[in-house]
Amino acid sequence: MPDTETIADAARAVERLRLAEARLARRRQTECGPSETARAATRYIYEKADAGEDVTPTEIAEHLGLSTASVTGILQRLRGGGLITFVRNPDDGRSKRVIPIDRSVDLEDIDPLTAKIRDFAVGLSQREAEHVVRFLEAVTEAVDNECR
């Protein structure tokens, strides 16, 4: 069991991370391209395509925890940027599938921060990685449940 100072250090580190993420989100809205939500949508679309799976706007909305109306706007901007297109869903003519267009785009180019984080994770031992995962999942759940 860690001592109280180590526990306090961990809590302060998470708070610094949350503040840094908030600052990054504000910068991304005004200074450096697509929003974090658009980047997350793009990553999801590309990962699904790489797995050979089709994805619909509704599935993207569910994955991101957003309304379909919000996702529609994001997808229109991604289409305007040449990253995705839509095709009719052969299983349901009322819906469409989202297909990535430019497969030469590397996910690391879309979100280089994710690539850096993955590089950091490579340096963790199996046990350290398991501890980090459990800790961050608990923090994520607490954040997601705040103000509900």
Order of alpha helices (4+ residues) and beta strands (2+ residues): alpha-alpha-alpha-alpha-beta-beta-alpha-alpha-alpha
